[in-house]
């Protein structure tokens, strides 16, 4: 499909977590010579514009971002990734030309190996669905997935119900992209790897230096 016919794709990077298991802010971890948040924003830029970094509140300090990146923050602090995803989609919806059928690649700020190619590959699997979620070992990966802006009412309803996590979006209007399909592009599924702990981070840095 020619690029000019492709659906418009932005990106949402969720950076509002407390990093309790890491013990320090994951968005500021150095990776490849840059803070992790900035690295992910730069890596996604060739396929995604604009990029929205979502903080937990207006006071949270984030590492420097590319000049064309946008910032948002959770509308309901402490409500987890659903609140951040909703804030990011709402911010993109205010950008001229981003209608309900446009989409965003949403990822946590702790995925050091994600890149523009993976974001576009996943977006191209969306078809007519509202979301495209990787499926690995029978479970979905909702924080490394693509969502149309028209998911926002569903997100708001899930948040209002309390207790729901992002994986609840897989129950309606979503396509699951099996690991076998993902491996055709990313054989080791590196894009899905996150760094929750210091050990994860150290292992990722060793791999990045090889």
N, C-alpha and C positions, 0 to 999 in steps of 0.2 A: 504494500500500500504506500503510495507516495506520501512524503512527509506532510505536504500541504493538506492532505485529506485526513490526517490524523486528528483525533480528539485533542483538545488542549489539555495539557498536563502540568500541574504545579506540584509542589512538594510541601509536606508538613514534617518538621523535625521536632519531636517531643522532647523537651529538655527540662521539664518541671518536676522530675522525680527527686526524691530526697537522697538517693545514692547511699542508702543505709548499709547495704552489704559491701559496697566499695569502700566506704569510710571517707570519701572525698567526692566533690562534684564530678560526675562522669563527663559532663559537657566540656569541662576544662582540661581533661586528661590530654597530655601530649601524645600525638600519634603521627608519625611521618613528618615531624617538624611543625605541626600546627595543633591547636586545640581540636579535640575530637569533633565538636560541633561545627567548627569552621571547615574541617576536612570533609565532613559529610556534605555540607552545603556546596563546597567546590566540586565534589565528585558528582553530585546530582545535577549541577547547573547545565551541562550540555543537553539534557533531556527535559528538565523541569524549570518552568518559570511562571510566576515568581516562586521563591522559596520562603516559607513562613516558619520561623522558629517560635515555638510555644513555650513560654515560661510558666511557672506555677502562679505567679502574681506579678504585679507591676514593679515591685521592689527587687525582684531577683536580678542579680547581675549576670549577664551572659558574656562569653568571650566575644571579641570582635567578629562581625559577620561581613560577608560581601556587601558592597554598597547598595546593591539592588534587592537585598533580602528584606523581608518584612518581619515584624515582631507582633506576637499576640500573647495573651496570657489566659489561664483558666478562668472561666466566668464563675465557677463554683470551686474554690480552692479545696484541696483534700479529697476530691472525688475521683482521682486516678486518671488513667489514660483516656477514658471516654470523654471527660471534660476537656482535656487537651485537644483531642481529635475534633470535637465539636467547635472549639474556639478556632482551630486552624481552618476548618472548612468555612466557618462564618467569615473569617478574614479574607479568604480567597473569594468568597461570594461577593465581596465589596469591590473586587478588582474589575474594571471594565472588561467585558468580553467573557467573564467566567460565569456561565449560566449553569443551570441544574445538571446538564449532561456533561459538563466538563468534569475533570477528575483530578485527584491528587494522590501521589505516592506518599504514604505516611510511614514514618520509621522512627524508632527511638534513637536518641543521640548516642547510643552505646553499640552501634553496628558499624565497626570500623571498615568493613570490607564491602559495604554496599556501594553501588555506583550507578551512573546514568544508564548503562546498558541493561542492568537488571531491572531498573525501574520501568524502562520502556518495554522490555520483554514481558514483564508482568502486565503492564497496561494493555499490551496487544492481545492478551488472553481474555480481556474483559467482555468482549462481545456486547450484548445488550444488557448485561447484568449491572447491578448497582455497585458491586464490589468484587474484587478478585483477591482471594486469600490463599497463600501457599498452604499446602497440606502435607505434613510430614508425620509419619508414624500414627496416622489416624487423627491427629490434632491439627488445628489451624494456627497460623502465625499472624495474628491480627495487627501486630505492630511492625510489620514489614509487608505492607499490602497496599492495594489501590482502591480508592473510594470515590464514587461520583459525588458531586455536591448535593445531589438529590437525596443522599443518605441522611442529611442533617435532621429532618423531622424524626426519623427512626432513632437517631442518636439521642435526640432530646427526650424522646419517650423512654428510652432505656435508662437514661440518667435520672429521669423523674421517678422511675420505679425503684431505684436504689439497689445496690448490691450487684448489678450486672457488670460484667467485664466486656472488653471489646470483642471477645470470641462470640458473643451473642449475636453479632452482626452476621455470622455465617448461617444463621437459622432461616434467614429470609432475604431474597434478592441478591444472593452472592453466588459466585462461581468459585469452586475450590480447584486450585491448580496443583495436581499431584506432584510429588517429589520427582517422579520419573520424567515428567515434562520439564520441570525446573532444571534437572541435571543436564538436559540437552544444551542449556546455556551456561550453567554454573555447576560443573560436575561435582564439586565438593560442597555445594550449598554454602559457600563462604558468606554470601550476602545475608544469610539468616543468622549468622553467629553474632551473639552479643557478648558484652563484657560486664557481667554482673559483679564479679569479685576481683580482688587484686590478682589472684592466680589466673583468672581468665584474661585479664589485661596483660600480664606478663607473657602469657603464651601467645597472645595475638601480636605483641610487639616482636617477639622472637620470629614469628612467622613472617611479619611484614619486612624484617631485615634480611630474610633469605632471598 
